[in-house]
Amino acid sequence: MPQKLVIEGNLPSRFILLGEDDEDDRDMLKEAFTALESSLVILFVNSGKEVLSALDKLPPESLPCLIVLDYNMPEMNGADILLEINKHEKFNSIPRIVWSTSGAEKYKQICLQRGAADYIIKPSTSEELQQIAKYMLSLCDA
């Protein structure tokens, strides 16, 4: 059964919203991010609807510096989430990355057309993951 998302208290001024239903992928990306920036906060959600719910609950002054979406999540895929995010002007300035195990050009093009800053294939080595995490963090500063 999915966890109900509850956002309490103040979020830091710099945090990442990660929509990822695979626990191993969440843990690996969290480890890569915190190796680069130990104080970074990552808000995890497990499904497409939870991504939208989390964004909806955040006050305008507490939006993430980056949204990372797994392409294949329960309820909605990354491309569908991008469509919904685009309906809200307050999210326009937040870079969005879709990452996936699929290298299908079709998925990549759809996501880029729907506003993703990039479409990244999940890496197979820890070195690649570190490079990807570093790249993603650079978008937080853009």
N, C-alpha and C positions, 0 to 999 in steps of 0.2 A: 504494500500500500504506500503511495507517495506521501512524503512528508509535507505537512502544511507549512508554508513559508511565513515566518513571522519576523518582521523587521522592527527591532526595538532599539531605542537609544540613538545616539548620533553615530553616523558612519564617518570615517575619516574623509578628508577632502580628496584623497587619492586612493581609489580602490577599483578593482576589476570585477565585473559581473561575468561569471562563467556558467554557461548553460551546457552541462555535460552529464549524461546519465551513466557513464561508465566510471566506476569508482577508481579503477587503476589509472585511467587517463586523467581523472581529476587529481589524484595524488601525485602523479608524475609531473603534471604541469604546475601544481602548487609548489612542489619541491624545486623545480627549475626557476620559478619566479622568486621564491624566497631566498634562493642561493644568490640571486642578483640584487635583491632588495629585501632584506629581512623584515622590514616594518610594513611591507605591502600587505594589504587586506584583500582577500578574495571572497566574494559572496557567491556561494555555490547554489545552483538550482538544478533540478533533475529533469525537467521537461520544458517543452516549448511554452506551454501555458504558464508555467512558473516563472519563466523569463519575463513574460509580459506582465504578470501579476507583480513581480518584484519591481519592475520599472514603474508601474502604475503607483505603487506605494511609496516610492521615493520622492521626497520633496525636491523641487526644482534646483535648490542650492546644494543638494547632495546626490548628484548623478555620478555614475562611474566614469572613469577616464577612458575605459575601454570595455567593449562587450565582446566576449569570445563565445561563439556558438558551435556546438557540434552539429554537423549537418543532419545526422540521423538520430533524432531524439523522439521520445514518446509524445504523442498528441499533435505535434507540429514539427516539421523539419526546419532546418536553418533558413531556407529560402522563404518559407511561409512566415517565419518570425520576422524576417527583414521587411516583408510587405506590411506587417502590422506596425512595426516600429516606425516605418516611413509615414504613417498616418498622423504622427505626433511631432510637431515642429520642435518641441523642446529636446528631442533626442537627435536632431540633425547634426549637431557638432560632435557627437560621440563616435569615434571610430569603431567599426564593427569588423570582426574577423570571423570567418567561417573556417573551421578545421574539420577534416574528415579522413576516414580511411579510404574513401573513394577518390580516385584520380580522374573521374569522368569529366571530360571537358564540358559536357552539357550542364552538369551541376555547377561547375565553376562559373560558366558564363551567366547562368541565371542569377547566382548570388551576386556577382559583380554588377549586373544590370540593376539589381534591387538594392544597391547601396553598400555592399560589403567593400571594405578597403582592400581586402585580400581574401583569397581562398587558399588554405594551406593544407597539404596532405600531412597527416600525422606521421611523425618521424619514427624511424626504426632503431635509432641509436641515441644514447644520452647526449652525445656531442651535438647532434642535429637538434635535439630538443632544447638544449641550452641556447643555440643560435636563434631558434624560433622564439623562445621566451624573451631573449634580448631584443629581437626585432619588435615583438608585440609591445614590450615595455616602452620602446622608443615612440610608439604611436600615442602613448599616454602623455608624452611631453610635446606632441605636435600642436 
